[in-house]
């Protein structure tokens, strides 16, 4: 009986240890999920710029006074009305000159690295607003010459494409209209422990030769999938000679992608080009 009792005690202790371990694992998992949910947020700045213009309405003709109908046999003399004065007040209206929107991430937390990363996006936002001031002046000047029929616009949007294992990757898409349309892109990846940028040669575990071979292979697959596109004849040599630190890459679903703005590898009409490298 004593032996059986000891075995039951040991078994009970083992169950308690296992239960405690499961609780700990679930707690850590929940903490990680909560941390991931609060890891970053987005800040959006958007507004419109208007310009007042004056329009003078056409004067209405002076109404002719009507003769009242006599009531109860009494004769009534119509009142004399003085001619209405032509309106002199000008109607004020507004036209939209420019709309703009900028969305960028903000990392939340007390790490010094987060502060460094946030300063990068704050600096990028300030550059956007400097451009906004230039476009706003251009819109006002153009509107003075000939009233804008299509408002100008500027849209910039950052998005987080990957966040895991102390690595966070971002992609930026920009478009505007200032009489003509234009587009641009940007990508950046950071180490969330140090706040330093991560380049493709540092993130990939391949040699430079292997890396460039993968890039060329990914590009050829993209070309094959888009037979109707026109590509520059020197693209492969350009991809092979690009410095390892200069490849515009971002991470998505644990895969590495390269991102090129319109005009970089093909005519503007082809749009943004992005393809994975194995």
Buried (B, 14 or more C-beta within 10 A) or exposed (E): EEEEEEEEEEEEEEEEEEEEEEEEEEEEEEEEEEEEEEBBEEBEBEEEBEBEEEEEEEEEEEEEEEEEEEEEEEEEEEEEEEEEEEEEEEEEEEBBBBBBBBBBBEBEBEBEBBEBBBEBBEEBBEEBEEBBEEBBEBBBEBBEEEEBEEBBBBBBBBBBBBBEEEBBBBBBBBBBBBEEEBBBBBBBBBBBEBBBBBBBBEBBEBEEEEBBBBBBEBBBBBBEEBEEBEBEEEBBEEBEEBEBEEBBBBBBEEEBBBBBBBBBBBEEEBEBBBBBBE
